[in-house]
């Protein structure tokens, strides 16, 4: 009888421990996730790392949006192509200031409104001693054109398979490869290149080509379809609209413009 009683108590204790473990696991999994992982590539003055800290327009916008949503943000550095890979795999939740494309819409959900309209033209940069004119799109055909790996520029250029695009990692590499004559030109908005003008890159050896692509384009915040936050897309859009309505987004963007 004592043996049966001891066995019964042991079984009951085991069941109690199992239930406690299950309940504890349920509580942990049921806890709301409040940290947004933001995939971030370096593009001063919009995003940069200074003294180990992420700074810039896109960083400030991410903080403002997270604050109004009562969430935290964690920035993870990645070259542009890697950032989009992280978003596609659901290993990052959000990316700031990207263009809408058909391919990206397969794995990204965009907030309803753009954070800004990019009005600065895409300019083509060439070496100062470049002999051939670059005045029309067709002049690109014989050239080696540096592009950021994973970046999107404009539809005709993005889908043109007859021009020679050389994918590179960052803006500094674009400048360096141009000065060394390993590419003939690269394209970018002037506001992204201006902060890199310093003696270390001998920018005097580079000039802006006559041809440019001058069309306004929306710059959006996107959430990965595989992110746990994808079911809050409407709430994020409403939060962004509130930030636009109270002038916070304009204030952040104006600070960037004043720094250029």
PyMOL commands that set and color helices and strands:
alter all, ss='L'
color gray80, all
select helices_A, chain A and resi 2-30+57-68+80-89+104-106+137-140+155-159+171-179+190-196+199-201+203-205+228-245+248-259
alter helices_A, ss='H'
color red, helices_A
select strands_A, chain A and resi 35-40+48-50+53-55+72-77+94-98+108-110+116-118+122-127+144-148+164-168+185-189+206-213+217-224
alter strands_A, ss='S'
color yellow, strands_A
deselect
rebuild
show_as cartoon
